Amino acid sequence: MLFDTHVHLNAEQFKEDRDEVIQRAKDEGVEYMVVVGFDRQTIPLAIEIAESHDNIYAAVGWHPVDAIDMEDMDLDWLEELSSHPKVVALGEMGLDYHWDKSPADVQKEVFRKQIHLAKKVNMPIIIHNREATQDIVDILKEEKAEEVGGIMHCYSGSVEIAEECVKMNFMISLGGPVTFKNAKRPKEVAEAIDLDYLLVETDCPFLAPHPNRGKRNEPAYVKLVAEQIADLKGVSLEEVSEKTTRNALKFFNIHQ
C-alpha cells in the first residue's frame, strides 16, 4: 500500500485519461493520493477530483511563481476551502528563484501570509523550494511554522538542511529524482533520514522516475521511488510502503 503525497492529476496532461491513470495507480498498490492545487485554475479541479474518489484528497495554496497574481480575496478563498472535508493541507507554497515572474519580496510576502493562514486554521503546509533553500528555512523559523509542521516537497537539498527541517516538524518527501543515476543528494538524504520522517511522491506529470525519465509521470510510478529508497536503506519495499503510508495518514490527519 502506497501514498503518493503530491500529484497534479488536475494538470492538462491528464485531461484525456485521468480515470485510467488513477486505476493504474491502484493496480500498483497506490491507495492514497493528494492532488495539489496552486492557483485559480487548478484548485477547483483538485477539489473536484478529491470529492469524486474515496482515498484521494486535496491541498490548496498559492504557488510562488504566481505570487504576484495573488489578491486578498484569494487568501480568503483558501481560508474558506481549508474547512472542506477533503482538504488536508495548505500548499504548495514557498519560494522559486528560478523563474522571474514574481519578485522575491512579493514571493516572501505571499509565503508568510499563507503560513499565517495555516496557523490560523491549524493545517500543515507543503513547501515548494527552487533555488531558495536558506530563505525558506529562515522564513519557516521566523514565522514559527513548526507549530503546524509541513512537507518539504520533492526535496533536493542537503542532509544537513533536511535534518534541520525535521527538527522543525517537517517531513521530507522524495520523488523521481532519487532514482536518477546522477542525483547524489536525494540518495544521501534517503539513506540518512529515518523512515519515520520520509514520504514518497511523484509530482506527476513532472519528474518521472527512472526508467521513465523524460516521459509523463503518473502516480503508479511512486512505487519506483519507494523501491529505490528501500534499496538505499537496505530494507524491504513493504517496510518503506507501510511506513511512508502510515507517516502520510498521520501527517494529513486522515483517519481510516
Backbone hydrogen bonds, N-H to C=O, Kabsch-Sander energy under -0.5 kcal/mol:
donor,donor_aa,acceptor,acceptor_aa,energy
2,L,29,G,-2.7
4,D,32,Y,-2.4
5,T,3,F,-0.9
5,T,200,V,-2.2
7,V,34,V,-2.4
8,H,204,C,-2.0
11,A,8,H,-2.0
14,F,11,A,-1.9
15,K,12,E,-1.9
18,R,14,F,-1.0
21,V,17,D,-2.3
22,I,18,R,-2.3
23,Q,19,D,-2.1
24,R,20,E,-2.5
25,A,21,V,-1.9
26,K,22,I,-2.1
27,D,23,Q,-2.3
28,E,24,R,-1.1
28,E,25,A,-0.8
29,G,26,K,-1.8
30,V,25,A,-2.6
31,E,2,L,-1.5
31,E,29,G,-1.1
32,Y,2,L,-1.7
33,M,55,N,-1.6
34,V,4,D,-1.5
35,V,57,Y,-3.3
36,V,7,V,-2.7
36,V,34,V,-0.5
37,G,35,V,-0.5
37,G,59,A,-2.9
43,I,39,D,-2.0
45,L,41,Q,-0.6
46,A,42,T,-1.8
47,I,43,I,-2.1
48,E,44,P,-2.3
49,I,45,L,-2.6
50,A,46,A,-2.1
51,E,47,I,-2.6
52,S,48,E,-1.2
53,H,49,I,-0.6
53,H,50,A,-1.0
56,I,53,H,-1.1
57,Y,33,M,-2.8
58,A,86,K,-2.6
59,A,35,V,-2.2
60,V,89,A,-1.7
61,G,37,G,-1.7
63,H,38,F,-2.2
66,D,63,H,-1.0
67,A,64,P,-1.7
69,D,66,D,-2.0
70,M,67,A,-1.4
74,D,71,E,-1.0
75,L,71,E,-1.3
76,D,72,D,-2.1
77,W,73,M,-2.0
78,L,74,D,-2.3
79,E,75,L,-2.1
80,E,76,D,-2.2
81,L,77,W,-2.6
82,S,78,L,-1.6
83,S,80,E,-1.1
84,H,81,L,-2.2
87,V,84,H,-1.6
88,V,58,A,-2.6
88,V,86,K,-0.6
89,A,58,A,-0.7
90,L,124,P,-2.7
91,G,60,V,-1.4
93,M,126,I,-2.6
95,L,128,H,-1.7
97,Y,130,R,-2.7
107,Q,103,P,-2.4
108,K,104,A,-2.6
109,E,105,D,-1.8
110,V,106,V,-2.4
111,F,107,Q,-2.5
112,R,108,K,-2.6
113,K,109,E,-2.3
114,Q,110,V,-1.8
115,I,111,F,-1.9
116,H,112,R,-2.6
117,L,113,K,-2.1
118,A,114,Q,-2.4
119,K,115,I,-2.2
120,K,116,H,-2.0
121,V,117,L,-2.5
122,N,118,A,-0.8
123,M,118,A,-2.1
125,I,149,G,-1.8
126,I,90,L,-2.2
127,I,125,I,-0.5
127,I,151,I,-3.1
128,H,93,M,-3.7
129,N,127,I,-0.5
130,R,95,L,-1.8
136,I,132,A,-2.3
137,V,133,T,-2.6
138,D,134,Q,-2.5
139,I,135,D,-2.3
140,L,136,I,-2.6
141,K,137,V,-2.0
142,E,138,D,-2.8
143,E,139,I,-2.6
144,K,141,K,-1.2
145,A,140,L,-2.7
147,E,144,K,-1.8
148,V,145,A,-1.7
149,G,145,A,-2.5
150,G,169,N,-1.4
151,I,125,I,-2.3
152,M,171,M,-2.9
153,H,127,I,-1.4
153,H,151,I,-1.2
155,Y,152,M,-0.8
155,Y,173,S,-2.8
162,A,158,S,-2.0
163,E,159,V,-2.6
164,E,160,E,-1.7
165,C,161,I,-2.5
166,V,162,A,-2.4
167,K,163,E,-1.7
168,M,164,E,-0.8
168,M,165,C,-0.7
169,N,166,V,-1.8
170,F,165,C,-1.7
171,M,150,G,-3.1
172,I,197,Y,-3.0
173,S,152,M,-1.9
173,S,171,M,-0.6
174,L,172,I,-0.5
174,L,199,L,-2.4
178,V,175,G,-1.9
179,T,176,G,-2.6
180,F,177,P,-1.2
183,A,180,F,-1.5
184,K,182,N,-1.4
187,K,183,A,-1.1
188,E,184,K,-2.2
189,V,185,R,-2.5
190,A,186,P,-2.5
191,E,187,K,-1.9
192,A,188,E,-2.3
193,I,189,V,-2.8
197,Y,194,D,-2.4
198,L,195,L,-1.4
199,L,172,I,-2.2
200,V,3,F,-0.5
201,E,174,L,-1.9
202,T,6,H,-0.8
203,D,6,H,-2.8
204,C,6,H,-0.5
206,F,203,D,-2.0
208,A,215,K,-0.5
212,N,209,P,-2.5
215,K,212,N,-2.4
217,N,205,P,-1.9
221,Y,218,E,-2.2
222,V,219,P,-2.1
223,K,220,A,-1.2
224,L,221,Y,-1.2
225,V,221,Y,-1.0
226,A,222,V,-2.2
227,E,223,K,-2.4
228,Q,224,L,-1.8
229,I,225,V,-2.1
230,A,226,A,-2.5
231,D,227,E,-2.3
232,L,228,Q,-2.5
233,K,229,I,-2.3
234,G,230,A,-1.2
235,V,230,A,-2.2
240,V,236,S,-1.8
241,S,237,L,-3.0
242,E,238,E,-2.8
243,K,239,E,-2.5
244,T,240,V,-2.6
245,T,241,S,-2.0
246,R,242,E,-2.3
247,N,243,K,-2.7
248,A,244,T,-2.1
249,L,245,T,-2.6
250,K,246,R,-2.2
251,F,247,N,-2.8
252,F,248,A,-2.9
253,N,250,K,-0.9
254,I,249,L,-2.7
255,H,253,N,-0.6
256,Q,254,I,-0.6
